[in-house]
Amino acid sequence: MLMAYLCWCYRLSTDGHDFFTSYDEVYDSFDAMGLQENLLRGIYAYGFEKPSAIQQRGIVPFTKGLDVIQQAQLRTGKTTTFCSGILHQHDYNVVECQALVLAPTRELAQQIEKVMRALGDYLGVKVHACVGEIIVREDQHILSVEKQY
Ligand SMILES: Nc1ncnc2c1ncn2[C@@H]1O[C@H](COP(=O)(O)OP(=O)(O)OP(=O)(O)O)[C@@H](O)[C@H]1O
């Protein structure tokens, strides 16, 4: 199968000018990415041994706090890429909502919730999908009173 992937990073520079660049660092193992230990445990426990092409290029820019645009073919590991990046950046000493992922469909939102929960298994992360047909007040309660991440 032809594997196509693209990874761009975008950040406001300190002098106020934008810059836009392709990201060409490649990490051929999850260990080499400098990820939180408990995130690594989650990745390996999920059954991943070697990062896919988009993961080799896409996870680390997330962990550096860059604004990232990624594009790759279906089923190449995009969801895992941004979930890992998000989970790495959390401060697990702070009990508050720290990330919001927007998805265009209920199925995608639920798939992202599943992956986030699995990868974050050893991090103690709390994940909640706010989808239609569930009372909005319940979502608000979970995200505020229960202090979900
Ligand atoms: N490094 C990896 N090693 C083994 N399996 C992997 C790896 N990364 C992802 N997978 C598996 O490949 C499948 C696709 O992964 P993922 O959902 O992250 O890709 P995607 O590009 O977001 O998919 P989609 O295009 O359907 O949204 C999943 O079953 C996932 O568990």
The ligand as a Gaussian input file, in Angstrom:
#p B3LYP/6-31G(d) Opt

LIG

0 1
 N        1.853000       1.811000      15.734000
 C        0.840000       0.966000      15.558000
 N        1.044000      -0.361000      15.628000
 C        0.019000      -1.244000      15.448000
 N       -1.268000      -0.883000      15.207000
 C       -1.520000       0.431000      15.130000
 C       -0.501000       1.428000      15.307000
 N       -1.070000       2.656000      15.191000
 C       -2.367000       2.442000      14.967000
 N       -2.641000       1.120000      14.927000
 C       -3.955000       0.502000      14.703000
 O       -4.343000       0.860000      13.374000
 C       -5.724000       1.195000      13.353000
 C       -5.873000       2.646000      12.875000
 O       -5.312000       3.516000      13.870000
 P       -5.901000       4.992000      14.065000
 O       -7.371000       4.928000      14.421000
 O       -5.001000       5.725000      15.001000
 O       -5.729000       5.519000      12.582000
 P       -6.491000       6.680000      11.818000
 O       -5.584000       7.079000      10.715000
 O       -6.902000       7.743000      12.781000
 O       -7.773000       5.913000      11.291000
 P       -9.034000       6.558000      10.520000
 O       -8.531000       6.985000       9.173000
 O       -9.991000       5.388000      10.445000
 O       -9.546000       7.713000      11.364000
 C       -6.273000       0.976000      14.756000
 O       -6.821000      -0.326000      14.807000
 C       -5.036000       1.056000      15.617000
 O       -5.191000       0.283000      16.798000

